[in-house]
Amino acid sequence: MIARLDALISEEADDKAALSTADRQRQAAQMQGHLLAIERDIAWLVWRGLDERLPIWFAADLNPAAILQCTLVMRPVVERRGSSPEHAGYNLFGRRR
């Protein structure tokens, strides 16, 4: 049965029309963005229902960012050398030099 399924997949495969890894990742990210936008709309409706004292609550699988109506901003890590300014002047035992 597995051999037959492998043969069917090979027959239907069209490598020339397949997306590159970068294109596939780009489209997946775009779809995740659309999903988050829909979840934000749902969360807004739930907040509205709660304001009107309706018996409603958020779905357990709803994205927390959608519920809170916030955006996650990721920043690149900056590599620093030496100690942090707030820790400068302390030795390993926590006493100030």
N, C-alpha and C positions, 0 to 999 in steps of 0.2 A: 504494500500500500504506500509506503514512504517513497519507494522508487518511482511509483506511478505519479505521485504528487510532485516529486522532483522533476520528472519529465514534463508535466504540465506547466510547471513554473518556467522551465527552460524554453518551452514552446512560446509562451506568452511574453517572455522577457524581450525588451527592446532597448538595448544598451545605448543606442544612438539618441533615443528620446529621454533617457534617464537624466535626472538632475545631478549636478555636481554636488559634492559635499557642502561647499559654501552656499550654493543656491538652496539646498535642502534646509540648512541651518537658518538661512535668512527667512525662508518661508515659514519655518516652525516658529521663529521669534515673532514674526508678523501675526501669525495665528494666535500666539499666546497673548499678544497685545490686544487683539480683537476680543478674546475670551475675557480678559481683565476688564475691558470696557463694558461688556455685557454684564459682568458680575457687579461692576460699579452701579449700573442702572438698577439691577435687582436690589442691591443694598440700599440705594436711595429710596426705592419703593417701600422697603421694609422699614426704614427710618420714618418715612412719611406715615405708614400704617401705625407705627408705635406712637407717633405724635398724636394720632387720632384715636389712640387707646384701643386699637384693634387687637384681637388675639393672634398675634403673628410674631415670629422670631426668625433669626438668620439660620440658613441651612448650615449644617455642621461642616460641609466641605467648601463653603464660600471662602474665597481668598481674604485673609485678614486685611490686606491693603485695600481691598474693595470696601470692606465694612468701615474702615477708618477713613476712607477717602483720602489716602495719602499715597505718595510716590516714593519708591525706593531709589535712592541716588547712590550709585556706586562710584567711588573715586579710586584712581590708581594708587597703589602702595608706593610711598616715597621712602626709599632706603636712606636711613640716616646713620651716620657714623658717630661714635662717641655716645655719651650718656644724654639723657633728656635734660633740658634746662631745670626742670623741677627736681631732678634727682642729683644734679651736679653738686659735688662737695660732700657726698655721703659715702662712707666706706661700706663694706659688707655687713657690718654689725649695726648699721643705722645711726651711728654717731656722726655728727658733723665734724669735718676736718678743720 
